[in-house]
């Protein structure tokens, strides 16, 4: 296809709006995590579906965070974070950290890791990392984390987010 035609086609097609983007991208099932950090003001965290392994050598992971949120700027400044991968029955933890009204750490049995980050109880696994690189991408930051340590906590089924709901077999609505 000639360059002029390709350029013209790209400029005349409207980009998808946020509602369409959410609906179509919801066809891709993701795991659910809670990213936690600790600074002088105390523990902080947010629910995160954008998490992936990037590299084995060196060990790198990727998370994405809304740079307008309250939690991520604090975690970025602290320099270290923990990705807590949720089990399918941990919708309570997801609700705590996924809502601006969530209770977060109130009455939650959490501990500080040897890396200085909060760890959540009974999750599937934890990835302890330090901020390696941050790239601005629209309304989010793409964070590359250098893995410091991995913890396998239990061997259960993961929490999955699919088509705007939790689970695939019997999806439950988002709280």
C-alpha positions as CSV (number, residue, x, y, z in Angstrom):
1,X,0.0,0.0,0.0
2,X,1.4,3.4,-0.9
3,X,2.5,5.6,2.0
4,X,0.0,8.3,1.2
5,X,-2.9,6.0,1.4
6,X,-1.7,4.5,4.8
7,X,-1.2,8.0,6.2
8,X,-4.7,9.2,5.0
9,X,-6.4,6.1,6.4
10,X,-4.8,6.6,9.8
11,X,-5.8,10.2,10.0
12,X,-9.5,9.8,9.0
13,X,-10.3,6.9,11.3
14,X,-11.4,8.0,14.8
15,X,-9.6,6.5,17.7
16,X,-11.7,4.3,20.0
17,X,-13.3,6.1,22.9
18,X,-12.6,4.9,26.5
19,X,-15.9,3.0,26.7
20,X,-15.2,1.0,23.5
21,X,-11.6,0.5,24.6
22,X,-12.7,-0.9,27.9
23,X,-15.4,-3.2,26.3
24,X,-13.1,-4.7,23.6
25,X,-10.0,-5.0,25.8
26,X,-12.2,-6.7,28.4
27,X,-12.2,-9.8,26.1
28,X,-8.6,-10.4,27.3
29,X,-8.5,-12.1,30.6
30,X,-6.0,-10.7,33.1
31,X,-4.8,-11.7,36.5
32,X,-5.3,-9.3,39.5
33,X,-2.6,-8.0,41.7
34,X,-2.2,-5.5,44.5
35,X,1.0,-3.4,44.2
36,X,2.2,-2.2,47.7
37,X,4.8,0.2,48.9
38,X,5.9,2.0,52.1
39,X,7.0,5.5,52.7
40,X,7.3,7.9,55.7
41,X,3.5,8.4,55.6
42,X,2.9,4.7,55.9
43,X,1.8,1.8,53.7
44,X,0.1,2.4,50.4
45,X,-1.2,0.2,47.6
46,X,-3.4,-0.1,44.5
47,X,-5.1,-2.9,42.6
48,X,-3.4,-3.6,39.3
49,X,-4.3,-5.8,36.3
50,X,-1.3,-4.8,34.1
51,X,1.5,-7.0,35.3
52,X,3.9,-9.2,33.3
53,X,7.3,-10.8,33.3
54,X,9.6,-8.9,30.9
55,X,13.1,-10.5,31.1
56,X,14.8,-13.4,32.8
57,X,18.3,-12.0,32.4
58,X,18.2,-9.6,34.2
59,X,15.0,-10.4,36.0
60,X,12.5,-7.7,35.1
61,X,8.8,-7.2,35.4
62,X,6.3,-4.7,34.2
63,X,3.3,-3.0,35.9
64,X,1.2,-0.1,34.7
65,X,-0.2,2.6,37.1
66,X,-2.3,5.7,36.7
67,X,0.1,8.5,37.3
68,X,-2.7,10.7,38.5
69,X,-3.5,8.2,41.3
70,X,-2.5,8.8,45.0
71,X,-0.6,5.5,45.6
72,X,1.8,5.2,42.6
73,X,3.6,8.5,43.1
74,X,4.4,7.5,46.7
75,X,5.6,4.1,45.7
76,X,7.7,5.6,42.9
77,X,9.4,8.0,45.4
78,X,10.0,5.1,47.8
79,X,11.7,3.2,45.0
80,X,10.6,-0.3,45.9
81,X,7.3,-2.2,45.6
82,X,5.8,-5.6,46.0
83,X,3.4,-7.2,43.5
84,X,0.9,-9.4,45.5
85,X,-0.8,-11.8,43.0
86,X,-4.3,-12.5,44.3
87,X,-6.1,-15.9,44.7
88,X,-9.6,-16.2,43.1
89,X,-11.3,-16.0,46.6
90,X,-9.6,-12.7,47.6
91,X,-12.1,-10.3,46.2
92,X,-12.0,-8.6,49.6
93,X,-8.4,-7.6,49.1
94,X,-9.2,-6.5,45.6
95,X,-12.0,-4.3,46.8
96,X,-9.8,-2.8,49.6
97,X,-7.2,-1.6,47.1
98,X,-9.3,-1.2,44.0
99,X,-11.6,1.6,45.2
100,X,-10.8,5.1,46.3
101,X,-13.0,4.3,49.3
102,X,-11.3,1.0,50.1
103,X,-10.1,0.3,53.7
104,X,-6.6,-0.7,52.4
105,X,-4.6,-1.7,55.5
106,X,-7.3,-1.2,58.3
107,X,-7.7,-4.4,60.2
108,X,-5.6,-6.3,57.7
109,X,-2.9,-8.7,58.8
110,X,0.1,-7.5,56.7
111,X,3.8,-7.5,57.3
112,X,6.8,-5.6,56.1
113,X,9.2,-7.6,53.9
114,X,12.9,-7.5,54.3
115,X,12.8,-5.2,51.2
116,X,10.8,-2.6,53.2
117,X,7.5,-3.2,51.4
118,X,4.1,-4.4,52.7
119,X,3.2,-8.0,51.9
120,X,-0.4,-9.2,51.9
121,X,-1.5,-12.4,53.6
122,X,-2.1,-15.7,51.8
123,X,-1.7,-14.4,48.2
124,X,-0.6,-16.8,45.4
125,X,2.8,-15.2,45.1
126,X,4.8,-12.1,45.6
127,X,7.3,-10.3,43.5
128,X,9.6,-7.9,45.4
129,X,11.1,-5.3,43.0
130,X,12.7,-1.9,42.8
131,X,11.8,0.8,40.3
132,X,14.2,0.4,37.3
133,X,12.6,2.5,34.6
134,X,9.4,4.5,34.2
135,X,7.9,5.5,30.8
136,X,4.9,7.8,30.5
137,X,2.2,6.3,28.2
138,X,-1.0,8.4,28.0
139,X,-2.7,8.6,31.4
140,X,-0.5,5.8,32.8
141,X,3.1,5.1,33.6
142,X,4.7,1.9,32.4
143,X,7.0,0.7,35.2
144,X,9.9,-1.7,34.7
145,X,10.8,-3.3,38.0
146,X,14.1,-5.1,38.7
147,X,13.1,-8.3,40.6
148,X,14.8,-8.6,44.0
149,X,13.1,-11.7,45.3
150,X,10.2,-14.1,44.5
151,X,7.9,-15.8,47.0
152,X,5.5,-18.6,46.2
153,X,2.9,-18.5,49.0
154,X,0.3,-21.0,48.0
155,X,-0.9,-23.2,45.2
156,X,-4.5,-22.1,44.5
157,X,-6.4,-20.7,41.5
158,X,-5.7,-17.1,40.5
159,X,-8.2,-14.2,40.5
160,X,-9.0,-13.5,36.9
161,X,-10.7,-10.4,35.5
162,X,-12.7,-11.0,32.3
163,X,-15.4,-9.0,30.5
164,X,-15.7,-6.6,33.4
165,X,-16.2,-9.3,36.0
166,X,-14.1,-11.5,38.2
167,X,-13.8,-15.2,37.2
168,X,-14.4,-17.1,34.0
169,X,-16.5,-20.1,35.1
170,X,-19.1,-18.2,37.1
171,X,-18.1,-14.5,36.8
172,X,-19.0,-12.3,39.7
173,X,-19.7,-8.6,39.3
174,X,-17.1,-6.0,40.2
175,X,-17.9,-4.6,43.7
